[in-house]
Amino acid sequence: MSNAPATNDLPSLSIRRPVLIVVLNLLIAIAGLSALNALEVRELPDVDTPRITVTATYPGASPETVDAEVTSRLEGAVARVSGVKNLSLIHI
């Protein structure tokens, strides 16, 4: 006669067709990754930090004189501005 009746539930389907279940799991994972990449970031928006560049020339002066006379005064003036978190100098 016949074997046990075939049931149509997920465990029996996964035993009969394991490749189908693997493909379905991969499709779900790919859909989840693409949805994750499509999410907008609202808590950490892309913000350009304000930046200012100050250039000072002192023709004919030695580097030590420029450092003592110009750079130190500029550092003091810029450091007094509220909200400055980082100050870096580049001597050329």
C-alpha angles and dihedrals in degrees: 000000000000131000124244113308115269112247123209101219126122099255094054091044090052091052093048096042110024094162090058091054092048091051091048091051091049091050091051091049092048091048090050093050093048091049090050091053091048094055116112119233108230101159095055107033121189102262128177110222115231114252133185129193122204119194121190128180128194107183116215096011125125120243091252091054092049090049094049101038106031111018097048092050092048091048091053093048095047094044090059092060110103117244097027107141102168132032121182131175130209118193114203 
